[in-house]
């Protein structure tokens, strides 16, 4: 077996065998496949596709290119993945809520990508928190707390890490087969019994249309189930930020408000929706509706917040974070409102543009080596359909400098549209694709 024959087969629009894909993934992981061959492979897949079986075979091969984790726990191991959006801090609410309901949640998460925020960056806005821990410590936290949100080690799906870097510079990132294998190889390496996929659609998502989101959701569900993990997907709306804040410390603040106020919100509702589907698939309840009610209850009554506090203490955060969370989160030196230019209703929000504003403020990375400023971002973002009077704030900018705040304010005005007539709110959930 050699890389050239596998690439040649793909060029002839023939799908490599399971053994060939396994060999190629191992070559990506151990260096037996060159960068040029990896790029040719990615382009051939992008142009011709792998089909359902080939996609599943590549996913499993990439998962098995590194360490596949196992857990000695006495309950279901479950997980969630989001395809990325703005103001999307569901993981910080859902992981502790699921643990409070009796699940074990080893959530391996990532950094910000493009205009979307990263779960690990948000958690590290909490003083002392570290998200890079070894497997032994992760297993200990899982047994003691029930949930942990951490970064992947170099031993998790190394074939994906290598192939993704090549895809990024060869214009092959958007292949449905390669996207699916990349997402699932890392998630399945944590050996979950059940997985729910939050596939975002809209102006703040990578998938802008429902048709594109549906194709990705179906591919992910089909592939994960073929790989042996019971998986469902929920297509959720991202035509506006899920939480009314963007930026690392600001989103943690929204999470804490949701988990300590007892009030409902879109963030709480989406968390309950995803958790309900996941608990039903894991056999923890009879139906998704029953699971949704249980998740909503532990969020509303504060038990999820207490579990979140234990999670943070276990990775170096303040012991009493939940009790006095506001005093621990860093604040920007410049905070200014963005006044509405006229009376009107919020008719459209360019979520991608808002995400890029936060990146420009320093809340995200423009190159991989950039340092994150956890203080900066946007808060108080109005929702679609809300009425605003001239001069009232559309949002609040949190910046490190006056000039950066001014540029961000101008960009917010360009990202938010006003109309004279009210508009309908989009649904939080567009579709459910069950296992």
N, C-alpha and C positions, 0 to 999 in steps of 0.2 A: 504494500500500500504506500502511496506517496501523494503529496499535495497536488502535484501537477495533474495526475489522472483524475482526482476528485474535482478539481477546478474545470478540467476539460469536460467531464460528464455534465456539470452544471451548465457549461457553455452550450452544450447540445440539448439543453432543457430536459435533462434526465436528473432525477432526484437521487443523491447518493444513498447508499444503504445505511442502516443503523450502525453497523460496524465502521463504515467509512467516516460517518459523522463523529463517532466516538473517537476515532483515531485523530481526526482533524482537531477536535476540541483539546485533546491531550497535547497535541503539537502546539496549539496556541498557548497552553499553560506552561509547558516546559521549554519553549523556544525552538522546538523542532520544525515549526512553521515560521517562515520569514514574514516580515511586515509586508513585503510585496505580495506574497501569496495570500496573506490574510486580507489585504485590500482587494485582490482579484476575486477571492471567495465572496467577500461582502458584495461586490458589484454584481457578480453572477447571480447571487441570491436575490439582490434587489431587482435585477432585470427579469429573472425567470420565475422566482418563487420556489417554495419547497412543497407546497401542499400541506394538508392537515397532518398527515403521518410524519412527513419530513420535519415539519416544524416541531412536533412533539419529540421526535428523536434528537434534534439539535438541542432542544431545551434540556432534556435529560442528560445528554452528553456534556453540556456546559455545566450543569449542576454537579455532575460527577467528576469534573476536572479538578475539584478541590475537596475540601472537607465537608461532609454531610453530617450535621449535628444531630445528636440524640439527647433525649431528656428523660431522666428517671423521676417522673412526677406522677401523681395519682389522679390526674384529671385530663381533660382534653387540651391539647396544644393548638392554639388558633392564632390567626394573624390577619392583617389588613394591609392593602396597598392602595395608594392613590396615584393616578397618572399625573397629578400636579395641577395646581391652581393658585389663586391669590387669596390671602386671608384664610387659607385652608390649614387649620390647626386641629383637625379632627383626631389625629393620632394621640395628642396629648390628653384628650378627653376620653377617647374610646378605650385605650389600653388599660387605664386604672378601673374604668367601669366594668370591663369584661372580667378583670381579675377579681373585682368585688363580687361578681356573679358566679365565681368558681372556676373560671378558665385560667390557663397559663398562657401568657402572651410574650414570647421572645421576639420583639419587633426590631428587625434590623433595618435601619432607615438610612437616609442619605442627606447630602448637603443641597443647598439651593442650586437650581439648574435653570439658566436663562432668566426669564422674568418671574419664575416661581420660587417661593421660599423653601428652605430646607428644614426638616424636623430637627435635625441635630443642631443646626445653628440656633434655632429657637430655644431649645433646652439649655444650650450653653450661655444664653443670656442670664441664666440664674447663677449667681456667684457660687463658685466651687464645683459646679457640675462638670463631670468629664463623661464623654460618651464613647471613648475608646477604651474598652476593657477586654480582658482575656476571656476565653471560653469558660474556664473554671469559675471565675468570679461571676460571669453571666449566669451559669447554672445555679450558683449559690443564691444570687438575687432572685432568680425565678422561683426557687423553692421557698425562700423566705417571704417574698413580697407578692409573687404571682405574676408580675409583669416587669419588663425592662425595655427601654428604647435605647439602642446602641448602634454604633457604626459597624460596618462589615470589616472583618480582618482580611489580610491578604490571602488567607487560605480559603475564603468563600468564593466559589465560582471564578477562579483566576482566568479562565478562558474568556469569560465575559469582559473582565477588566481590560484584557489585551485587545479583544475584538472591538470593544466600544471606542477605545482610543484611536484605532485605525479608521473606524466608521466616521468619526468626528471630522477627519481630514480628507475623506474620500467621497463626501456627499452621499453617503449610504445610510444615514441615521434613520430616514423615514421608511425603511422597509418594514412592512407589517410583521413578516416572519422574524426579522432580527430584533425588532422592538419586543415582541412577545417572548422570544427566547431570553433576551437580556433581563426583562423584568422577572420572569418566572424562575430562571436559573438561580438567582439569588434568594428569592422567597422560598423556593422549594428546598434549598440547602438547609433551611432551619427546620425541616421535617414537620410542617404543620399538619394536623389532622383535618383542618378545614381552613379555607382562605376566602376572604371577600375582597373584591376589587372595586374601588371607587373610581369609575371612569368619568372624568370631568368633560363637559362640553360647553362651549361658549367663548366669549371674548377674552376671558382670563385663562383659558385652557389651551393646551397644545392642539386638541381636536376642536375645531371651530364649528363643525356641523354635526347634526345628530347622526347622519349616515356614517360619517367617519368614526364617530364615537362608538356606534353600534358594531361596526366591523371589528374595531379593536377589542371591544368587550367580548364579542362572540369568539374571536380568535383566542383570547386569553382564557376564557372559561373552557372552551373545547380542549385546548392544549393542557391546561392544568389538570383537568379531569382525566385526560388520556395518560398523564404522568402519574396518576394515582392519588391526587389530592382533591377532595371534594371542594369545589369552588363555584361561587356565584359572583355575579357582577351587578352593580347598581350604577346606572348612568345618572349623574347628578348635575345640577345647573351651575355654571360658572360664568354667567353673563353679568355677574356682579360679585364682589368679594363675599366669601362666605361669612367671615367675621368683619365687623366694621373697622378693622385696623389691619395694616400691613407693616411688617417690620418685626424683628425678633422679640425684643422685650415687650413691645406693644401687643403682640399676639399672645404672649404668655399671660399678660394682664387680662386679655379678653377671655382666655381659658379659665383663669381663676374666677372672674366674674360669673361665668356660666356655671361653674361648679360650686360656687358659694352663695349665689343669690337666690337659688330656688326658682328663678324665672325661666320661661321658655325662650328659645332663640333659634334661628336657623342652624347655628352650630350644634346646639343640643339635639335638634330634630334630625339632622343628618347623622350624627353620632348614634342616635337610637335606631335609626333605620338600618344602618350598616351592621350594628351590633345585633339587631334582631335577626337579620338574615344569617349572620355568622353563627349565632347560637342555635338556630334551627338546623343548619347544615351539620353542626357538630353534635347534634342529638341532645343538646342541653335543655331544649324545650320543644313543645309539640309544634309550634308554628312561629313564623317570623313576627307575627303580631304579638304573641306572648313574650318573645324575646325583646321586642321593641319596648314594651311596657316595663320590663324589668330594668333595662338599661336606663330608660327615662327616669325611673324611680331612684336609682342609686346616684344619678347625676343631680336630681332635684333635692334629695335629702342630705347631700353633703358627703355621703360615704365614698363616692369616687374621688372627691377632693382629698379626703384623708389618705386614701390609697396612693394618690399622686404624691402627697407629701412623703410617704414612706419610700416611694420610688426614687424621689430626688435625694433624700437623705442617704440612700444606699449607693448613690454614685457621686457623693461628695457635696451635695447641696445643703443648705441650712436645715437644721433639725426642725425648726418651728416655722418653716416657710409658709405653710398654709394659713397659719394664724395671723401673720403680719407680712403677707407677700408683697404689698405695695412698697414697703420700705426697702426691700431687697433688690427690686428691679431698677436698673440704671435709667436715668432720665436725660434727654437731650438738653443742650444749653440754649438752643433757640427753638421756641414753640410759637407758631403763629397760625391764625385762622386763614382760610381761603374764602373770601366773601363771594357770594353769588353775584353775578353781574346784573341779574334782573330777577323778577318774580317768575316762577314757573315750576313745572313738575320734572323730576329726574326721569328722563326718557331713555337714556342710553349711557352705559359706562364702559369705557374701553379698559377692561381689566388688565390686559397685557401692558398697556401704556402705564397704568398705575404701578404694576410690578416693576417696570423699568425705571420709574421715578425713584422707587426705594433703592434699587441697585445703584443708581446715580448718586443718591445720598450717602452711600456707603453701607447699606444694609444687605447688599448682595455682592457677588464677585463678578467683575468684568474679565479678569483672568484668574487662573486657578490659585495663584499665589496671593491674591488680595486678602487683606485682613478685614473681617466683618466688624462693623460698628453696631453693637446690639441696641443702641439707644435710638437710632434714627428710624423714620418711617412716616406713615400716615395713620391718623386715628379719626374717629367721628365721621366716617364716610357714610353719607346718606344712601338709602336704598332706592331701587327703582320704584317709581310711582309716588315717592314722597314729594310734598310741596315745600318749596323754599321761598322765602322772601328775599328781595334784593338786599345785599349786605350781610345776610345771615350766612353762617359757615357751611360750605359744601363739604369741607374736611378740615383737618388740622395737620399742619406739617411739623414734623420733629426733625431738626437738623443740627449739625455741628457748627455751621457758620451762617451768617446772615445772607451772604450771596447765594449759598446753596439753597436756603429756604425760599428765596425770591424766585429762583429758577424752577424749583419744585412747584411752587404755587401757580406759576404760569402754565406749567405742564398739566397740573390738575384741571385747570380751566379748559384746556384743550381736550382732556380725556372724558369730561362729563358733559352730556348734552341736556338741554332744558327744552320743554315744550309748553305750549299754552294749555293743552288738554291733558288730563291724567292718562297714564298708561297702565296696562295690567302687569301685575307681578308674574314672572315666570314660575312654574312649579319648582319646588326643591328637587323632586325626583322625576325624571323623565321616563325611565324604563327600568325594569328588573329582569335580569337574565339569570335564571336559576340553574343550578347543577342538574 
